[in-house]
Amino acid sequence: MKLIKAILRQNEIKHTHVKVVDGLLIIGFRHDMLKQQDQHHHHRHHEHHREQ
């Protein structure tokens, strides 16, 4: 679990919890966190394409 949390932090992915349930990895996010991450990624993606 520590490695998974470290990878999430390293990639600036905000999460509420990480756990294993019935052999499945569950990573919890709040909806507003996903929306912010998506907007940030979308903005960076467009900046990248403008530079080329």
N, CA, C, O and CB atoms as a CASP TS submission, in Angstrom:
PFRMAT TS
TARGET T0000
AUTHOR 0000-0000-0000
METHOD Language model
MODEL 1
PARENT N/A
ATOM      1  N   MET     1       0.817  -1.200   0.000  1.00  0.00           N
ATOM      2  CA  MET     1       0.000   0.000   0.000  1.00  0.00           C
ATOM      3  C   MET     1       0.861   1.265   0.000  1.00  0.00           C
ATOM      4  O   MET     1       0.515   2.259  -0.638  1.00  0.00           O
ATOM      5  CB  MET     1      -0.930  -0.002   1.204  1.00  0.00           C
ATOM      6  N   LYS     2       1.973   1.221   0.712  1.00  0.00           N
ATOM      7  CA  LYS     2       2.831   2.407   0.761  1.00  0.00           C
ATOM      8  C   LYS     2       3.326   2.782  -0.627  1.00  0.00           C
ATOM      9  O   LYS     2       3.390   3.964  -0.964  1.00  0.00           O
ATOM     10  CB  LYS     2       4.022   2.170   1.694  1.00  0.00           C
ATOM     11  N   LEU     3       3.677   1.784  -1.436  1.00  0.00           N
ATOM     12  CA  LEU     3       4.166   2.043  -2.787  1.00  0.00           C
ATOM     13  C   LEU     3       3.072   2.686  -3.643  1.00  0.00           C
ATOM     14  O   LEU     3       3.336   3.623  -4.396  1.00  0.00           O
ATOM     15  CB  LEU     3       4.659   0.736  -3.440  1.00  0.00           C
ATOM     16  N   ILE     4       1.863   2.185  -3.524  1.00  0.00           N
ATOM     17  CA  ILE     4       0.746   2.738  -4.303  1.00  0.00           C
ATOM     18  C   ILE     4       0.498   4.189  -3.906  1.00  0.00           C
ATOM     19  O   ILE     4       0.329   5.048  -4.771  1.00  0.00           O
ATOM     20  CB  ILE     4      -0.540   1.896  -4.096  1.00  0.00           C
ATOM     21  N   LYS     5       0.474   4.465  -2.609  1.00  0.00           N
ATOM     22  CA  LYS     5       0.265   5.838  -2.141  1.00  0.00           C
ATOM     23  C   LYS     5       1.406   6.746  -2.605  1.00  0.00           C
ATOM     24  O   LYS     5       1.174   7.900  -2.963  1.00  0.00           O
ATOM     25  CB  LYS     5       0.149   5.872  -0.600  1.00  0.00           C
ATOM     26  N   ALA     6       2.623   6.232  -2.599  1.00  0.00           N
ATOM     27  CA  ALA     6       3.770   7.024  -3.058  1.00  0.00           C
ATOM     28  C   ALA     6       3.636   7.354  -4.541  1.00  0.00           C
ATOM     29  O   ALA     6       3.932   8.474  -4.958  1.00  0.00           O
ATOM     30  CB  ALA     6       5.091   6.268  -2.799  1.00  0.00           C
ATOM     31  N   ILE     7       3.195   6.389  -5.334  1.00  0.00           N
ATOM     32  CA  ILE     7       3.003   6.624  -6.772  1.00  0.00           C
ATOM     33  C   ILE     7       1.913   7.665  -6.994  1.00  0.00           C
ATOM     34  O   ILE     7       2.060   8.542  -7.846  1.00  0.00           O
ATOM     35  CB  ILE     7       2.640   5.306  -7.502  1.00  0.00           C
ATOM     36  N   LEU     8       0.831   7.577  -6.243  1.00  0.00           N
ATOM     37  CA  LEU     8      -0.248   8.564  -6.372  1.00  0.00           C
ATOM     38  C   LEU     8       0.266   9.965  -6.033  1.00  0.00           C
ATOM     39  O   LEU     8      -0.008  10.923  -6.754  1.00  0.00           O
ATOM     40  CB  LEU     8      -1.439   8.193  -5.453  1.00  0.00           C
ATOM     41  N   ARG     9       1.009  10.077  -4.937  1.00  0.00           N
ATOM     42  CA  ARG     9       1.567  11.383  -4.542  1.00  0.00           C
ATOM     43  C   ARG     9       2.544  11.895  -5.588  1.00  0.00           C
ATOM     44  O   ARG     9       2.525  13.076  -5.934  1.00  0.00           O
ATOM     45  CB  ARG     9       2.269  11.283  -3.176  1.00  0.00           C
ATOM     46  N   GLN    10       3.387  11.021  -6.084  1.00  0.00           N
ATOM     47  CA  GLN    10       4.408  11.385  -7.070  1.00  0.00           C
ATOM     48  C   GLN    10       3.766  11.955  -8.336  1.00  0.00           C
ATOM     49  O   GLN    10       4.322  12.851  -8.971  1.00  0.00           O
ATOM     50  CB  GLN    10       5.277  10.162  -7.421  1.00  0.00           C
ATOM     51  N   ASN    11       2.608  11.438  -8.694  1.00  0.00           N
ATOM     52  CA  ASN    11       1.898  11.891  -9.889  1.00  0.00           C
ATOM     53  C   ASN    11       0.836  12.940  -9.567  1.00  0.00           C
ATOM     54  O   ASN    11      -0.007  13.268 -10.402  1.00  0.00           O
ATOM     55  CB  ASN    11       1.254  10.708 -10.589  1.00  0.00           C
ATOM     56  N   GLU    12       0.895  13.462  -8.331  1.00  0.00           N
ATOM     57  CA  GLU    12      -0.016  14.511  -7.870  1.00  0.00           C
ATOM     58  C   GLU    12      -1.480  14.119  -8.032  1.00  0.00           C
ATOM     59  O   GLU    12      -2.312  14.937  -8.425  1.00  0.00           O
ATOM     60  CB  GLU    12       0.251  15.798  -8.625  1.00  0.00           C
ATOM     61  N   ILE    13      -1.789  12.851  -7.723  1.00  0.00           N
ATOM     62  CA  ILE    13      -3.161  12.356  -7.775  1.00  0.00           C
ATOM     63  C   ILE    13      -3.704  12.376  -6.356  1.00  0.00           C
ATOM     64  O   ILE    13      -3.245  11.629  -5.492  1.00  0.00           O
ATOM     65  CB  ILE    13      -3.237  10.913  -8.399  1.00  0.00           C
ATOM     66  N   LYS    14      -4.677  13.228  -6.127  1.00  0.00           N
ATOM     67  CA  LYS    14      -5.264  13.363  -4.797  1.00  0.00           C
ATOM     68  C   LYS    14      -6.285  12.249  -4.587  1.00  0.00           C
ATOM     69  O   LYS    14      -7.149  12.018  -5.432  1.00  0.00           O
ATOM     70  CB  LYS    14      -5.927  14.762  -4.616  1.00  0.00           C
ATOM     71  N   HIS    15      -6.175  11.561  -3.451  1.00  0.00           N
ATOM     72  CA  HIS    15      -7.079  10.458  -3.147  1.00  0.00           C
ATOM     73  C   HIS    15      -7.512  10.542  -1.694  1.00  0.00           C
ATOM     74  O   HIS    15      -6.854  11.189  -0.879  1.00  0.00           O
ATOM     75  CB  HIS    15      -6.411   9.098  -3.438  1.00  0.00           C
ATOM     76  N   THR    16      -8.624   9.883  -1.369  1.00  0.00           N
ATOM     77  CA  THR    16      -9.107   9.885   0.007  1.00  0.00           C
ATOM     78  C   THR    16      -8.693   8.621   0.742  1.00  0.00           C
ATOM     79  O   THR    16      -8.425   8.664   1.943  1.00  0.00           O
ATOM     80  CB  THR    16     -10.620  10.030   0.037  1.00  0.00           C
ATOM     81  N   HIS    17      -8.635   7.485   0.030  1.00  0.00           N
ATOM     82  CA  HIS    17      -8.209   6.237   0.655  1.00  0.00           C
ATOM     83  C   HIS    17      -7.753   5.230  -0.393  1.00  0.00           C
ATOM     84  O   HIS    17      -8.112   5.308  -1.568  1.00  0.00           O
ATOM     85  CB  HIS    17      -9.341   5.646   1.495  1.00  0.00           C
ATOM     86  N   VAL    18      -6.954   4.287   0.076  1.00  0.00           N
ATOM     87  CA  VAL    18      -6.495   3.171  -0.752  1.00  0.00           C
ATOM     88  C   VAL    18      -6.668   1.924   0.102  1.00  0.00           C
ATOM     89  O   VAL    18      -6.169   1.861   1.225  1.00  0.00           O
ATOM     90  CB  VAL    18      -4.985   3.357  -1.238  1.00  0.00           C
ATOM     91  N   LYS    19      -7.384   0.918  -0.437  1.00  0.00           N
ATOM     92  CA  LYS    19      -7.573  -0.318   0.318  1.00  0.00           C
ATOM     93  C   LYS    19      -7.829  -1.477  -0.635  1.00  0.00           C
ATOM     94  O   LYS    19      -8.132  -1.276  -1.811  1.00  0.00           O
ATOM     95  CB  LYS    19      -8.738  -0.176   1.319  1.00  0.00           C
ATOM     96  N   VAL    20      -7.704  -2.684  -0.113  1.00  0.00           N
ATOM     97  CA  VAL    20      -7.995  -3.890  -0.886  1.00  0.00           C
ATOM     98  C   VAL    20      -9.287  -4.478  -0.342  1.00  0.00           C
ATOM     99  O   VAL    20      -9.422  -4.698   0.862  1.00  0.00           O
ATOM    100  CB  VAL    20      -6.813  -4.932  -0.811  1.00  0.00           C
ATOM    101  N   VAL    21     -10.241  -4.731  -1.241  1.00  0.00           N
ATOM    102  CA  VAL    21     -11.525  -5.325  -0.873  1.00  0.00           C
ATOM    103  C   VAL    21     -11.770  -6.501  -1.813  1.00  0.00           C
ATOM    104  O   VAL    21     -11.819  -6.326  -3.030  1.00  0.00           O
ATOM    105  CB  VAL    21     -12.699  -4.271  -0.949  1.00  0.00           C
ATOM    106  N   ASP    22     -11.922  -7.680  -1.256  1.00  0.00           N
ATOM    107  CA  ASP    22     -12.159  -8.899  -2.052  1.00  0.00           C
ATOM    108  C   ASP    22     -11.122  -9.065  -3.162  1.00  0.00           C
ATOM    109  O   ASP    22     -11.463  -9.465  -4.275  1.00  0.00           O
ATOM    110  CB  ASP    22     -13.567  -8.868  -2.663  1.00  0.00           C
ATOM    111  N   GLY    23      -9.867  -8.762  -2.866  1.00  0.00           N
ATOM    112  CA  GLY    23      -8.798  -8.936  -3.837  1.00  0.00           C
ATOM    113  C   GLY    23      -8.690  -7.830  -4.871  1.00  0.00           C
ATOM    114  O   GLY    23      -7.871  -7.920  -5.785  1.00  0.00           O
ATOM    115  N   LEU    24      -9.506  -6.783  -4.742  1.00  0.00           N
ATOM    116  CA  LEU    24      -9.471  -5.660  -5.683  1.00  0.00           C
ATOM    117  C   LEU    24      -8.875  -4.435  -5.006  1.00  0.00           C
ATOM    118  O   LEU    24      -9.156  -4.169  -3.837  1.00  0.00           O
ATOM    119  CB  LEU    24     -10.887  -5.343  -6.218  1.00  0.00           C
ATOM    120  N   LEU    25      -8.065  -3.700  -5.725  1.00  0.00           N
ATOM    121  CA  LEU    25      -7.501  -2.456  -5.211  1.00  0.00           C
ATOM    122  C   LEU    25      -8.535  -1.353  -5.381  1.00  0.00           C
ATOM    123  O   LEU    25      -8.984  -1.082  -6.495  1.00  0.00           O
ATOM    124  CB  LEU    25      -6.168  -2.093  -5.939  1.00  0.00           C
ATOM    125  N   ILE    26      -8.909  -0.723  -4.287  1.00  0.00           N
ATOM    126  CA  ILE    26      -9.890   0.359  -4.308  1.00  0.00           C
ATOM    127  C   ILE    26      -9.176   1.659  -3.948  1.00  0.00           C
ATOM    128  O   ILE    26      -8.554   1.761  -2.891  1.00  0.00           O
ATOM    129  CB  ILE    26     -11.076   0.075  -3.321  1.00  0.00           C
ATOM    130  N   ILE    27      -9.269   2.649  -4.831  1.00  0.00           N
ATOM    131  CA  ILE    27      -8.700   3.971  -4.580  1.00  0.00           C
ATOM    132  C   ILE    27      -9.862   4.945  -4.584  1.00  0.00           C
ATOM    133  O   ILE    27     -10.563   5.077  -5.587  1.00  0.00           O
ATOM    134  CB  ILE    27      -7.603   4.364  -5.652  1.00  0.00           C
ATOM    135  N   GLY    28     -10.068   5.628  -3.466  1.00  0.00           N
ATOM    136  CA  GLY    28     -11.201   6.544  -3.340  1.00  0.00           C
ATOM    137  C   GLY    28     -10.825   7.971  -3.684  1.00  0.00           C
ATOM    138  O   GLY    28      -9.761   8.468  -3.317  1.00  0.00           O
ATOM    139  N   PHE    29     -11.740   8.615  -4.404  1.00  0.00           N
ATOM    140  CA  PHE    29     -11.584  10.015  -4.787  1.00  0.00           C
ATOM    141  C   PHE    29     -12.873  10.757  -4.489  1.00  0.00           C
ATOM    142  O   PHE    29     -13.957  10.180  -4.569  1.00  0.00           O
ATOM    143  CB  PHE    29     -11.207  10.148  -6.284  1.00  0.00           C
ATOM    144  N   ARG    30     -12.765  12.018  -4.150  1.00  0.00           N
ATOM    145  CA  ARG    30     -13.952  12.871  -4.073  1.00  0.00           C
ATOM    146  C   ARG    30     -14.174  13.445  -5.461  1.00  0.00           C
ATOM    147  O   ARG    30     -13.216  13.711  -6.188  1.00  0.00           O
ATOM    148  CB  ARG    30     -13.790  14.015  -2.991  1.00  0.00           C
ATOM    149  N   HIS    31     -15.425  13.636  -5.830  1.00  0.00           N
ATOM    150  CA  HIS    31     -15.771  14.112  -7.170  1.00  0.00           C
ATOM    151  C   HIS    31     -15.066  15.433  -7.495  1.00  0.00           C
ATOM    152  O   HIS    31     -14.558  15.608  -8.603  1.00  0.00           O
ATOM    153  CB  HIS    31     -17.289  14.284  -7.295  1.00  0.00           C
ATOM    154  N   ASP    32     -15.036  16.359  -6.537  1.00  0.00           N
ATOM    155  CA  ASP    32     -14.404  17.653  -6.813  1.00  0.00           C
ATOM    156  C   ASP    32     -12.901  17.508  -7.032  1.00  0.00           C
ATOM    157  O   ASP    32     -12.310  18.291  -7.775  1.00  0.00           O
ATOM    158  CB  ASP    32     -14.670  18.627  -5.664  1.00  0.00           C
ATOM    159  N   MET    33     -12.280  16.524  -6.397  1.00  0.00           N
ATOM    160  CA  MET    33     -10.854  16.281  -6.619  1.00  0.00           C
ATOM    161  C   MET    33     -10.617  15.809  -8.050  1.00  0.00           C
ATOM    162  O   MET    33      -9.679  16.261  -8.706  1.00  0.00           O
ATOM    163  CB  MET    33     -10.314  15.239  -5.613  1.00  0.00           C
ATOM    164  N   LEU    34     -11.461  14.906  -8.534  1.00  0.00           N
ATOM    165  CA  LEU    34     -11.313  14.407  -9.903  1.00  0.00           C
ATOM    166  C   LEU    34     -11.511  15.523 -10.906  1.00  0.00           C
ATOM    167  O   LEU    34     -10.793  15.607 -11.903  1.00  0.00           O
ATOM    168  CB  LEU    34     -12.304  13.274 -10.178  1.00  0.00           C
ATOM    169  N   LYS    35     -12.480  16.378 -10.647  1.00  0.00           N
ATOM    170  CA  LYS    35     -12.771  17.481 -11.559  1.00  0.00           C
ATOM    171  C   LYS    35     -11.563  18.420 -11.645  1.00  0.00           C
ATOM    172  O   LYS    35     -11.176  18.834 -12.738  1.00  0.00           O
ATOM    173  CB  LYS    35     -14.033  18.258 -11.095  1.00  0.00           C
ATOM    174  N   GLN    36     -10.964  18.758 -10.491  1.00  0.00           N
ATOM    175  CA  GLN    36      -9.783  19.623 -10.469  1.00  0.00           C
ATOM    176  C   GLN    36      -8.629  18.972 -11.219  1.00  0.00           C
ATOM    177  O   GLN    36      -7.962  19.629 -12.019  1.00  0.00           O
ATOM    178  CB  GLN    36      -9.366  19.936  -9.020  1.00  0.00           C
ATOM    179  N   GLN    37      -8.385  17.682 -10.969  1.00  0.00           N
ATOM    180  CA  GLN    37      -7.292  16.976 -11.629  1.00  0.00           C
ATOM    181  C   GLN    37      -7.507  16.960 -13.136  1.00  0.00           C
ATOM    182  O   GLN    37      -6.562  17.162 -13.898  1.00  0.00           O
ATOM    183  CB  GLN    37      -7.168  15.541 -11.091  1.00  0.00           C
ATOM    184  N   ASP    38      -8.742  16.720 -13.574  1.00  0.00           N
ATOM    185  CA  ASP    38      -9.048  16.654 -14.996  1.00  0.00           C
ATOM    186  C   ASP    38      -8.823  18.014 -15.655  1.00  0.00           C
ATOM    187  O   ASP    38      -8.264  18.088 -16.749  1.00  0.00           O
ATOM    188  CB  ASP    38     -10.496  16.184 -15.214  1.00  0.00           C
ATOM    189  N   GLN    39      -9.253  19.085 -14.999  1.00  0.00           N
ATOM    190  CA  GLN    39      -9.067  20.427 -15.554  1.00  0.00           C
ATOM    191  C   GLN    39      -7.585  20.755 -15.644  1.00  0.00           C
ATOM    192  O   GLN    39      -7.140  21.337 -16.633  1.00  0.00           O
ATOM    193  CB  GLN    39      -9.799  21.481 -14.698  1.00  0.00           C
ATOM    194  N   HIS    40      -6.817  20.388 -14.626  1.00  0.00           N
ATOM    195  CA  HIS    40      -5.381  20.639 -14.611  1.00  0.00           C
ATOM    196  C   HIS    40      -4.712  19.868 -15.753  1.00  0.00           C
ATOM    197  O   HIS    40      -3.886  20.422 -16.479  1.00  0.00           O
ATOM    198  CB  HIS    40      -4.766  20.237 -13.241  1.00  0.00           C
ATOM    199  N   HIS    41      -5.069  18.595 -15.909  1.00  0.00           N
ATOM    200  CA  HIS    41      -4.495  17.768 -16.976  1.00  0.00           C
ATOM    201  C   HIS    41      -4.881  18.324 -18.346  1.00  0.00           C
ATOM    202  O   HIS    41      -4.043  18.391 -19.245  1.00  0.00           O
ATOM    203  CB  HIS    41      -4.967  16.301 -16.842  1.00  0.00           C
ATOM    204  N   HIS    42      -6.125  18.718 -18.508  1.00  0.00           N
ATOM    205  CA  HIS    42      -6.619  19.255 -19.775  1.00  0.00           C
ATOM    206  C   HIS    42      -5.839  20.519 -20.149  1.00  0.00           C
ATOM    207  O   HIS    42      -5.456  20.694 -21.306  1.00  0.00           O
ATOM    208  CB  HIS    42      -8.138  19.559 -19.684  1.00  0.00           C
ATOM    209  N   HIS    43      -5.606  21.395 -19.172  1.00  0.00           N
ATOM    210  CA  HIS    43      -4.864  22.639 -19.397  1.00  0.00           C
ATOM    211  C   HIS    43      -3.423  22.332 -19.820  1.00  0.00           C
ATOM    212  O   HIS    43      -2.919  22.917 -20.778  1.00  0.00           O
ATOM    213  CB  HIS    43      -4.876  23.517 -18.119  1.00  0.00           C
ATOM    214  N   ARG    44      -2.765  21.418 -19.108  1.00  0.00           N
ATOM    215  CA  ARG    44      -1.382  21.061 -19.443  1.00  0.00           C
ATOM    216  C   ARG    44      -1.300  20.411 -20.815  1.00  0.00           C
ATOM    217  O   ARG    44      -0.337  20.636 -21.547  1.00  0.00           O
ATOM    218  CB  ARG    44      -0.799  20.119 -18.384  1.00  0.00           C
ATOM    219  N   HIS    45      -2.290  19.612 -21.172  1.00  0.00           N
ATOM    220  CA  HIS    45      -2.319  18.941 -22.474  1.00  0.00           C
ATOM    221  C   HIS    45      -2.379  19.976 -23.596  1.00  0.00           C
ATOM    222  O   HIS    45      -1.669  19.848 -24.593  1.00  0.00           O
ATOM    223  CB  HIS    45      -3.527  17.973 -22.566  1.00  0.00           C
ATOM    224  N   HIS    46      -3.222  21.001 -23.441  1.00  0.00           N
ATOM    225  CA  HIS    46      -3.343  22.034 -24.467  1.00  0.00           C
ATOM    226  C   HIS    46      -2.084  22.890 -24.563  1.00  0.00           C
ATOM    227  O   HIS    46      -1.684  23.277 -25.660  1.00  0.00           O
ATOM    228  CB  HIS    46      -4.547  22.919 -24.180  1.00  0.00           C
ATOM    229  N   GLU    47      -1.456  23.188 -23.428  1.00  0.00           N
ATOM    230  CA  GLU    47      -0.207  23.947 -23.457  1.00  0.00           C
ATOM    231  C   GLU    47       0.857  23.171 -24.218  1.00  0.00           C
ATOM    232  O   GLU    47       1.618  23.751 -24.993  1.00  0.00           O
ATOM    233  CB  GLU    47       0.277  24.263 -22.026  1.00  0.00           C
ATOM    234  N   HIS    48       0.912  21.883 -24.004  1.00  0.00           N
ATOM    235  CA  HIS    48       1.900  21.031 -24.670  1.00  0.00           C
ATOM    236  C   HIS    48       1.715  21.080 -26.192  1.00  0.00           C
ATOM    237  O   HIS    48       2.694  21.167 -26.933  1.00  0.00           O
ATOM    238  CB  HIS    48       1.788  19.573 -24.163  1.00  0.00           C
ATOM    239  N   HIS    49       0.478  21.025 -26.649  1.00  0.00           N
ATOM    240  CA  HIS    49       0.220  21.028 -28.090  1.00  0.00           C
ATOM    241  C   HIS    49       0.472  22.394 -28.727  1.00  0.00           C
ATOM    242  O   HIS    49       0.831  22.466 -29.902  1.00  0.00           O
ATOM    243  CB  HIS    49      -1.210  20.598 -28.359  1.00  0.00           C
ATOM    244  N   ARG    50       0.292  23.464 -27.981  1.00  0.00           N
ATOM    245  CA  ARG    50       0.577  24.800 -28.518  1.00  0.00           C
ATOM    246  C   ARG    50       2.062  24.997 -28.751  1.00  0.00           C
ATOM    247  O   ARG    50       2.460  25.703 -29.678  1.00  0.00           O
ATOM    248  CB  ARG    50       0.055  25.878 -27.574  1.00  0.00           C
ATOM    249  N   GLU    51       2.892  24.370 -27.905  1.00  0.00           N
ATOM    250  CA  GLU    51       4.344  24.539 -28.008  1.00  0.00           C
ATOM    251  C   GLU    51       4.908  23.848 -29.244  1.00  0.00           C
ATOM    252  O   GLU    51       5.972  24.239 -29.725  1.00  0.00           O
ATOM    253  CB  GLU    51       5.027  23.998 -26.759  1.00  0.00           C
ATOM    254  N   GLN    52       4.241  22.853 -29.761  1.00  0.00           N
ATOM    255  CA  GLN    52       4.789  22.065 -30.877  1.00  0.00           C
ATOM    256  C   GLN    52       4.590  22.715 -32.203  1.00  0.00           C
ATOM    257  O   GLN    52       4.999  22.167 -33.227  1.00  0.00           O
ATOM    258  CB  GLN    52       4.178  20.713 -30.910  1.00  0.00           C
TER
END
